[in-house]
Amino acid sequence: MNLTRRRFLQTATAAAIGFPTIIRASALGKNGTVAPSNRLTIGGIGLGPRGREDLKSFLSQKDVQFVTIADSQKVRQDLVRVMVNRHYQNEDCKQVQDMYDVLGRTDIDAVLIATGDRWHTMASILAAKAGKDIYCEKPCSMTIRETQELADTIKRYGRIFQAGTQRRNVDNFQFAAHLAHTGKLGKIHTVHAGILALGESHKWLPEEPLPAKEVCDWDRWLGPAPWRPYNKEYVNGRWRGYYDFHGGAALPEWGAHTVDLCQWGASADHTTPVEYEADGQTIYAKYANGVKMVMRLSGFKGEGNWVVPGTCPVRFEGDEGWVEAADTGKIAVSNPKLLEGGAPAEMHGTDPSKHVRDFLDCVKSRQQPACSADIARRGHIVSHVASIGWRLGRKVKFDPVKEVFIGDDEANRQASRSRRSPWHA
């Protein structure tokens, strides 16, 4: 690992000081294809089920060439390699276990990161230092401090970063935000974010025999998270709900979707609420301008007094009307006149295709995408602050400029966690 890291650091240093990458352009695009010199070369890091859904959208783009997958589990390397090679009808996709073998490649323009939550920030920071643009699944951080480190690093290295909050590029959610932003709902006074049941566990699953390293590199799978004994349930996706792997009482899991959208609907991408108070499974927050955010349970078929059925519902309320949207692609409004001109197309909320295209276009133009690191910063901080207040069981106040709790040392201590060596920013 030390040799691999040293090789990567040499490459990252070259990228940081601006050594040019020489691209061969000996072929021209024909018959609707894109010339190799105009394609974006993409690598993957940690692509499980959700990551492979993202990958489908990348592969569908003619100006993308996906070339390699790094994953701590061989079975997932194999799945991605077969998927990519079948798409391109060749055997060119390389599979590796060490992400530094991806980050150290000078021919790779951008990376798709879809590891577990514990790795999102660190992998993104390392990618930025290696001169790569980044599409990273959400939640992008485990703590307030990680959120800050990530956004600061992206800015410092001038990279394009798209948080995988794809609903900002899904039609019904965009339409709901449009109604809020154009005054058609009147003055916005409350936004509602659907969340999962709040809870977290500090327990360990029983230790099981450690597989061969080439099958699953358990130390690399854990990464920055605290050490614990191996159990196959963790690597099979059952890591959610455990504090060490799943940040903030599970709130960032859904908050990265719906709290982010409420920030958008409230025109608050530049700030955060200043007060937070939990009442059981509901969290109430308030912005400095008086707008309220309610984080409440979401579910299917309209449970929890949601009008629109589906996961990840949001509701924006103004003094002249309201709108709701959810993952079914449907929308509901307080007055049919709000739909004059036609309702938006029903695109499912989990579809990342437009979000991926937005990212690729921004990689080329160097413009900021729909959910940049700065936008993700505030939305993620809201979820982390709310989860800390829930855990402490009391009202907390937060300064959105200094990004610290006000007069609350106990809460501020929970704004960061230590990382297991050698995974430091």
C-alpha positions as CSV (number, residue, x, y, z in Angstrom):
1,M,0.0,0.0,0.0
2,N,2.8,2.4,0.8
3,L,4.4,1.9,-2.7
4,T,1.0,2.5,-4.3
5,R,0.3,5.6,-2.3
6,R,3.8,7.0,-3.1
7,R,3.2,6.5,-6.8
8,F,-0.2,8.2,-6.5
9,L,1.2,11.2,-4.5
10,Q,3.8,11.7,-7.3
11,T,1.0,11.9,-9.8
12,A,-1.2,14.1,-7.6
13,T,1.7,16.6,-7.2
14,A,2.1,16.8,-10.9
15,A,-1.6,17.4,-11.4
16,A,-1.7,20.1,-8.7
17,I,1.1,22.2,-10.3
18,G,-0.5,21.9,-13.8
19,F,1.6,19.5,-15.9
20,P,-0.3,19.0,-19.1
21,T,-1.9,15.7,-20.1
22,I,-1.0,14.7,-23.6
23,I,-4.1,13.2,-25.4
24,R,-3.7,11.3,-28.7
25,A,-6.3,12.4,-31.2
26,S,-5.5,10.3,-34.2
27,A,-9.1,9.3,-34.9
28,L,-12.1,11.4,-35.9
29,G,-15.7,10.7,-34.9
30,K,-17.8,9.1,-37.6
31,N,-21.3,7.9,-38.0
32,G,-22.6,9.7,-34.8
33,T,-19.7,8.6,-32.6
34,V,-17.5,11.0,-30.7
35,A,-13.8,11.3,-31.5
36,P,-11.6,9.8,-28.8
37,S,-9.9,13.2,-28.3
38,N,-13.3,14.6,-27.3
39,R,-14.4,11.8,-25.0
40,L,-14.2,12.0,-21.2
41,T,-12.4,9.1,-19.7
42,I,-14.0,7.9,-16.5
43,G,-12.9,5.5,-13.7
44,G,-15.1,4.1,-10.9
45,I,-14.4,3.6,-7.2
46,G,-16.6,1.4,-5.1
47,L,-19.6,0.6,-7.4
48,G,-22.3,-1.3,-5.6
49,P,-26.0,-1.5,-6.7
50,R,-26.5,2.3,-6.7
51,G,-23.1,2.9,-8.3
52,R,-24.0,0.5,-11.1
53,E,-27.2,2.5,-11.7
54,D,-25.1,5.6,-12.1
55,L,-22.8,3.7,-14.3
56,K,-25.6,2.9,-16.7
57,S,-26.2,6.6,-17.2
58,F,-22.5,7.2,-17.8
59,L,-22.2,4.4,-20.3
60,S,-25.2,5.7,-22.3
61,Q,-23.3,8.9,-23.1
62,K,-21.5,8.9,-26.4
63,D,-18.7,11.2,-25.1
64,V,-17.8,8.9,-22.2
65,Q,-15.3,6.1,-22.1
66,F,-15.4,4.1,-18.8
67,V,-12.0,2.4,-18.4
68,T,-11.5,0.9,-14.9
69,I,-13.1,-0.1,-11.6
70,A,-11.5,-0.2,-8.2
71,D,-13.3,-2.0,-5.4
72,S,-12.3,-3.7,-2.2
73,Q,-14.5,-6.7,-3.1
74,K,-13.6,-8.8,-6.1
75,V,-17.2,-9.8,-6.8
76,R,-18.1,-6.2,-7.4
77,Q,-15.1,-5.6,-9.6
78,D,-16.2,-8.6,-11.7
79,L,-19.8,-7.3,-12.0
80,V,-18.7,-3.9,-13.2
81,R,-16.0,-5.3,-15.6
82,V,-18.5,-7.6,-17.3
83,M,-21.1,-4.8,-17.5
84,V,-18.7,-2.4,-19.1
85,N,-17.1,-4.8,-21.5
86,R,-20.5,-6.1,-22.6
87,H,-21.5,-2.5,-23.3
88,Y,-18.4,-1.7,-25.4
89,Q,-18.2,-5.2,-26.8
90,N,-14.5,-5.6,-25.9
91,E,-12.3,-6.6,-22.9
92,D,-10.7,-3.2,-22.2
93,C,-12.2,-2.4,-18.8
94,K,-9.6,-3.0,-16.1
95,Q,-10.4,-4.1,-12.6
96,V,-8.2,-3.3,-9.6
97,Q,-8.6,-3.4,-5.8
98,D,-6.7,-0.3,-5.0
99,M,-8.3,3.1,-5.8
100,Y,-4.8,4.6,-6.1
101,D,-4.4,2.6,-9.3
102,V,-7.3,4.6,-10.6
103,L,-6.4,8.0,-9.2
104,G,-2.8,7.6,-10.4
105,R,-3.8,7.3,-14.1
106,T,-3.1,10.4,-16.0
107,D,-5.6,9.5,-18.8
108,I,-8.6,9.6,-16.5
109,D,-10.6,12.9,-16.4
110,A,-13.2,12.1,-13.8
111,V,-14.2,9.5,-11.3
112,L,-17.6,8.0,-10.2
113,I,-17.5,7.4,-6.4
114,A,-20.2,5.2,-4.9
115,T,-18.6,3.6,-1.9
116,G,-20.3,3.4,1.5
117,D,-20.7,6.7,3.3
118,R,-17.6,6.3,5.4
119,W,-15.4,6.7,2.2
120,H,-17.2,9.4,0.3
121,T,-15.3,12.4,1.7
122,M,-11.8,10.9,1.8
123,A,-12.1,9.3,-1.7
124,S,-13.3,12.7,-3.1
125,I,-10.5,14.6,-1.5
126,L,-7.9,12.2,-2.8
127,A,-9.5,12.4,-6.3
128,A,-9.4,16.2,-6.2
129,K,-5.8,16.2,-5.2
130,A,-5.1,13.9,-8.1
131,G,-6.6,16.4,-10.6
132,K,-9.9,14.4,-11.2
133,D,-13.4,15.8,-11.4
134,I,-15.8,13.9,-9.2
135,Y,-19.4,12.6,-9.3
136,C,-19.9,11.3,-5.7
137,E,-23.0,9.5,-4.3
138,K,-24.7,10.9,-1.3
139,P,-24.5,11.5,1.6
140,C,-21.1,13.0,0.7
141,S,-19.9,13.3,4.3
142,M,-20.2,11.7,7.7
143,T,-19.8,14.9,9.8
144,I,-19.9,18.7,9.6
145,R,-16.2,18.8,9.5
146,E,-15.9,16.4,6.6
147,T,-18.5,18.5,4.7
148,Q,-16.3,21.6,5.2
149,E,-13.1,19.8,4.2
150,L,-14.7,18.4,1.1
151,A,-16.0,21.7,-0.2
152,D,-12.8,23.5,0.7
153,T,-10.6,21.0,-1.1
154,I,-12.8,21.0,-4.3
155,K,-12.4,24.8,-4.4
156,R,-8.7,24.8,-3.6
157,Y,-7.9,22.3,-6.5
158,G,-10.4,23.8,-8.9
159,R,-12.3,20.6,-9.6
160,I,-15.9,20.0,-10.8
161,F,-17.9,18.2,-8.1
162,Q,-21.4,16.9,-8.5
163,A,-23.1,15.4,-5.4
164,G,-25.3,12.6,-6.4
165,T,-28.5,14.4,-5.4
166,Q,-30.0,13.7,-8.8
167,R,-33.5,15.1,-7.9
168,R,-32.2,18.6,-8.7
169,N,-32.3,17.3,-12.3
170,V,-35.7,15.5,-12.1
171,D,-38.6,17.2,-13.7
172,N,-41.3,17.3,-11.0
173,F,-38.8,18.5,-8.3
174,Q,-37.6,21.1,-10.7
175,F,-41.1,22.2,-11.3
176,A,-41.9,22.5,-7.6
177,A,-38.8,24.6,-7.1
178,H,-39.8,26.8,-10.0
179,L,-43.2,27.5,-8.4
180,A,-41.5,28.4,-5.2
181,H,-38.9,30.7,-6.8
182,T,-41.2,32.6,-9.1
183,G,-43.6,33.7,-6.4
184,K,-46.5,31.6,-7.7
185,L,-46.9,30.2,-4.2
186,G,-46.6,33.6,-2.6
187,K,-44.1,34.1,0.1
188,I,-42.6,30.8,1.2
189,H,-43.0,30.2,4.9
190,T,-42.5,26.4,5.4
191,V,-40.7,23.6,3.6
192,H,-41.2,19.9,4.5
193,A,-38.6,17.2,4.0
194,G,-39.4,13.5,4.1
195,I,-36.9,11.5,6.2
196,L,-36.4,8.0,7.4
197,A,-36.9,6.8,11.0
198,L,-34.2,8.3,13.2
199,G,-31.9,5.9,14.9
200,E,-28.3,4.5,15.2
201,S,-26.5,1.6,16.6
202,H,-23.1,1.2,18.2
203,K,-23.3,-2.6,18.4
204,W,-20.9,-5.0,16.5
205,L,-22.1,-8.0,14.5
206,P,-20.4,-11.3,15.5
207,E,-16.9,-11.8,14.1
208,E,-16.7,-14.2,11.2
209,P,-13.6,-15.7,9.4
210,L,-11.8,-13.0,7.4
211,P,-11.9,-13.8,3.6
212,A,-8.7,-13.8,1.5
213,K,-7.5,-10.2,0.9
214,E,-8.0,-10.6,-2.9
215,V,-11.6,-11.5,-2.3
216,C,-12.3,-8.7,0.1
217,D,-9.8,-6.3,1.5
218,W,-11.4,-5.7,4.9
219,D,-8.9,-3.1,6.0
220,R,-9.5,-1.1,2.8
221,W,-13.3,-1.6,3.1
222,L,-13.2,0.0,6.6
223,G,-11.0,2.8,5.4
224,P,-11.3,5.8,7.7
225,A,-13.9,4.1,9.9
226,P,-12.9,2.6,13.3
227,W,-11.7,-1.0,13.2
228,R,-14.2,-3.8,14.0
229,P,-14.3,-7.5,13.3
230,Y,-15.3,-8.7,9.9
231,N,-18.9,-9.9,9.2
232,K,-20.1,-10.5,5.7
233,E,-23.4,-8.7,6.4
234,Y,-21.5,-5.4,6.4
235,V,-20.0,-5.8,3.0
236,N,-23.3,-7.1,1.6
237,G,-24.9,-3.8,2.3
238,R,-26.0,-4.2,5.9
239,W,-23.7,-1.4,7.2
240,R,-26.5,1.1,7.3
241,G,-27.7,2.0,10.8
242,Y,-24.3,1.6,12.4
243,Y,-22.9,4.8,13.7
244,D,-19.4,4.1,12.5
245,F,-20.5,3.6,8.9
246,H,-23.7,5.7,8.6
247,G,-23.6,9.3,9.7
248,G,-26.0,11.1,11.9
249,A,-28.9,8.9,13.1
250,A,-29.6,8.0,9.4
251,L,-30.8,11.5,8.8
252,P,-28.2,12.4,6.2
253,E,-29.2,9.3,4.2
254,W,-32.6,10.9,3.3
255,G,-31.7,14.4,4.1
256,A,-29.1,14.4,1.3
257,H,-32.2,14.0,-1.0
258,T,-35.0,15.9,0.7
259,V,-33.3,18.4,3.0
260,D,-31.2,19.5,0.0
261,L,-34.4,20.0,-2.0
262,C,-36.0,22.1,0.8
263,Q,-32.9,24.2,0.9
264,W,-33.4,24.8,-2.8
265,G,-37.2,25.4,-2.5
266,A,-36.5,27.9,0.3
267,S,-33.9,29.7,-1.8
268,A,-31.5,29.0,1.0
269,D,-28.5,27.3,-0.8
270,H,-26.3,30.0,0.6
271,T,-27.2,29.4,4.3
272,T,-28.7,27.0,6.8
273,P,-31.4,27.2,9.5
274,V,-30.3,28.8,12.8
275,E,-32.4,26.8,15.3
276,Y,-33.2,23.1,15.4
277,E,-35.5,21.1,17.8
278,A,-36.6,17.5,17.7
279,D,-40.0,16.2,18.8
280,G,-39.7,12.4,18.7
281,Q,-39.2,11.5,15.0
282,T,-39.9,15.0,13.7
283,I,-37.3,17.8,13.6
284,Y,-38.3,21.5,13.4
285,A,-35.8,24.0,12.1
286,K,-36.0,27.8,11.5
287,Y,-34.0,30.1,9.2
288,A,-32.9,33.6,10.3
289,N,-35.6,35.0,7.9
290,G,-38.3,33.1,9.7
291,V,-38.9,30.4,7.1
292,K,-39.5,27.0,8.8
293,M,-38.2,23.5,7.8
294,V,-40.0,20.4,9.0
295,M,-38.1,17.1,8.7
296,R,-40.7,14.3,9.1
297,L,-41.3,10.7,8.3
298,S,-41.8,9.7,4.7
299,G,-43.2,6.6,3.1
300,F,-45.3,5.1,0.4
301,K,-48.9,5.8,-0.5
302,G,-49.0,9.1,1.2
303,E,-48.3,8.0,4.8
304,G,-47.6,10.8,7.2
305,N,-50.2,13.1,5.6
306,W,-48.3,13.5,2.4
307,V,-50.5,14.2,-0.6
308,V,-48.2,12.7,-3.3
309,P,-47.3,9.0,-2.8
310,G,-43.7,7.9,-3.1
311,T,-40.3,8.0,-1.4
312,C,-38.4,11.3,-0.8
313,P,-41.5,13.6,-0.7
314,V,-41.0,17.3,-0.3
315,R,-43.6,20.1,0.2
316,F,-43.1,23.8,-0.2
317,E,-45.8,26.1,1.3
318,G,-46.4,29.8,0.6
319,D,-49.0,32.2,1.8
320,E,-50.9,31.7,-1.5
321,G,-50.5,28.0,-2.1
322,W,-48.4,24.8,-1.8
323,V,-46.8,22.1,-4.0
324,E,-45.6,18.5,-3.3
325,A,-43.4,16.2,-5.3
326,A,-42.1,12.7,-4.7
327,D,-40.1,9.9,-6.4
328,T,-43.1,8.6,-8.4
329,G,-42.6,11.6,-10.7
330,K,-46.0,13.0,-9.7
331,I,-46.8,16.4,-8.4
332,A,-49.7,17.9,-6.4
333,V,-50.7,21.5,-6.0
334,S,-53.2,23.5,-3.9
335,N,-54.7,25.1,-7.0
336,P,-55.0,23.5,-10.5
337,K,-54.1,26.9,-12.0
338,L,-50.5,26.3,-10.8
339,L,-50.3,23.6,-13.5
340,E,-51.3,25.8,-16.3
341,G,-49.2,25.0,-19.3
342,G,-49.1,21.3,-18.3
343,A,-47.7,19.2,-15.5
344,P,-44.0,18.1,-15.7
345,A,-43.1,14.8,-17.3
346,E,-43.1,11.9,-14.9
347,M,-39.5,11.0,-14.4
348,H,-38.7,8.7,-11.5
349,G,-36.7,10.5,-8.7
350,T,-34.0,7.8,-8.6
351,D,-33.1,8.3,-12.3
352,P,-29.6,9.9,-12.5
353,S,-29.5,10.3,-16.2
354,K,-30.0,14.1,-16.4
355,H,-27.8,14.6,-13.4
356,V,-25.0,12.7,-15.0
357,R,-25.3,14.7,-18.2
358,D,-25.3,17.9,-16.2
359,F,-22.0,16.8,-14.6
360,L,-20.4,15.8,-17.9
361,D,-21.4,19.1,-19.5
362,C,-19.9,21.0,-16.6
363,V,-16.6,19.0,-16.7
364,K,-16.3,20.4,-20.3
365,S,-17.5,23.9,-19.6
366,R,-16.0,24.3,-16.1
367,Q,-19.3,25.7,-15.0
368,Q,-20.8,24.7,-11.6
369,P,-23.3,21.8,-11.8
370,A,-26.7,21.6,-10.2
371,C,-25.4,20.3,-6.9
372,S,-21.9,21.6,-6.5
373,A,-19.7,21.1,-3.5
374,D,-20.8,24.5,-2.1
375,I,-24.5,23.7,-2.5
376,A,-24.0,20.2,-1.0
377,R,-22.0,21.8,1.9
378,R,-25.0,23.7,3.3
379,G,-27.6,20.9,2.7
380,H,-25.4,18.3,4.3
381,I,-24.6,20.6,7.3
382,V,-28.3,21.0,7.9
383,S,-28.8,17.2,8.2
384,H,-25.7,16.8,10.4
385,V,-26.7,19.7,12.7
386,A,-30.3,18.3,13.0
387,S,-29.0,14.8,13.8
388,I,-26.7,16.2,16.6
389,G,-29.6,18.1,18.1
390,W,-31.8,14.9,18.0
391,R,-29.0,12.9,19.6
392,L,-28.5,15.4,22.4
393,G,-32.3,15.6,22.9
394,R,-32.5,19.4,23.1
395,K,-32.8,22.5,21.0
396,V,-29.6,23.7,19.4
397,K,-28.6,26.9,17.7
398,F,-26.2,27.2,14.8
399,D,-24.3,30.0,13.2
400,P,-24.5,29.5,9.4
401,V,-21.6,31.9,8.7
402,K,-19.1,30.5,11.1
403,E,-20.6,27.0,10.8
404,V,-20.5,26.3,14.5
405,F,-23.0,25.7,17.3
406,I,-23.7,28.8,19.3
407,G,-22.6,28.5,23.0
408,D,-22.7,24.7,22.9
409,D,-19.4,23.0,23.4
410,E,-21.0,19.5,23.6
411,A,-22.6,19.9,20.2
412,N,-19.5,21.3,18.7
413,R,-17.5,18.3,19.8
414,Q,-19.8,16.1,17.8
415,A,-19.1,18.1,14.6
416,S,-16.2,15.9,13.7
417,R,-14.9,12.3,14.3
418,S,-11.4,10.9,14.3
419,R,-10.3,8.9,11.2
420,R,-8.4,5.7,11.4
421,S,-4.8,5.9,10.2
422,P,-3.6,6.5,7.5
423,W,-6.8,8.1,6.2
424,H,-6.3,11.8,6.9
425,A,-7.2,14.8,4.8
